[in-house]
Amino acid sequence: MHEKHLYDYAVIRVVPRVEREEFINVGLMLFCKRQKYLRIQYQIPTAKITLFCPKFDLEQLQNNLEALVSICEGQKKGGPIALFEKDERFRWITAIKSSSIQTSRPHSGFSDNLDKTFEKLYNELVE
């Protein structure tokens, strides 16, 4: 039997018009301290976002989401935050913000296969 590991995940959301507080789930980030696991993935549902806000800057959204990927993956282009430990990067990205990219509160669970759990959550919450 495989050992189950405690993990935290957060849904990445786009808020096309912050003043309306409506959001669209676009990605997922999953973190497991014991396994030193941190994964992020996103997709941009262009049609859905432009329904909420026809003038939304999709190119800037792409740039901002790629910056989150760089931070999450610890890439040098992610800046100084990318040098933090994985748990610190997860906490920094999931900190409460009032911008057009936000995350849900972190949620916890147990998994014996983090990649499979990531895919399951991504399919349920994002796609």
MOHUFEN-V904110 format. One record per residue. BURIAL is # if it has 16 or more other C-alpha atoms within 10 Angstrom, else .. D_FIRST is the distance of its C-alpha to the first C-alpha in Angstrom with 1 decimal. Layout:
<<BURIAL:D_FIRST> <BURIAL:D_FIRST>>
//
This chain:
<<.:0.0> <.:3.8> <.:6.6> <.:9.1> <.:12.6> <#:15.9> <#:18.3> <#:21.9> <#:23.7> <#:27.3> <#:29.3> <#:32.3> <#:35.4> <#:38.9> <#:41.7> <#:44.7> <.:47.2> <.:46.0> <.:48.8> <.:47.4> <.:43.8> <.:42.5> <#:39.5> <#:37.6> <#:33.9> <#:33.8> <#:30.6> <#:27.3> <#:26.1> <#:22.5> <#:21.9> <#:19.0> <.:20.6> <.:17.6> <.:16.9> <.:20.7> <.:20.3> <#:23.4> <#:24.1> <#:27.1> <#:28.5> <#:31.6> <.:34.1> <#:37.7> <.:38.9> <.:42.5> <.:44.1> <.:42.4> <#:43.3> <.:46.9> <.:47.2> <#:46.7> <.:48.9> <.:50.8> <.:51.8> <#:48.3> <.:48.0> <#:45.1> <.:45.7> <.:45.4> <#:42.2> <.:40.8> <.:41.9> <.:40.4> <#:37.0> <.:37.0> <#:37.9> <#:34.8> <#:32.7> <#:34.5> <#:33.8> <#:30.1> <#:29.7> <#:31.9> <.:34.7> <.:38.0> <.:39.8> <#:37.9> <.:40.3> <.:39.7> <#:36.9> <#:34.8> <#:35.0> <.:33.3> <.:29.7> <#:27.1> <#:26.9> <.:30.7> <#:31.0> <#:28.7> <.:30.8> <.:34.0> <#:33.3> <#:32.2> <.:35.3> <.:37.6> <.:40.3> <.:43.2> <.:43.3> <#:42.7> <#:39.1> <#:37.0> <#:33.4> <.:31.9> <.:30.8> <#:27.3> <.:24.6> <.:21.2> <.:17.7> <.:14.0> <#:12.0> <.:8.9> <.:11.6> <#:15.0> <.:17.1> <.:16.0> <#:16.6> <#:19.9> <.:21.0> <.:20.4> <#:22.3> <#:25.0> <.:25.6> <.:25.9> <.:27.9> <#:29.9> <.:30.6>>
//
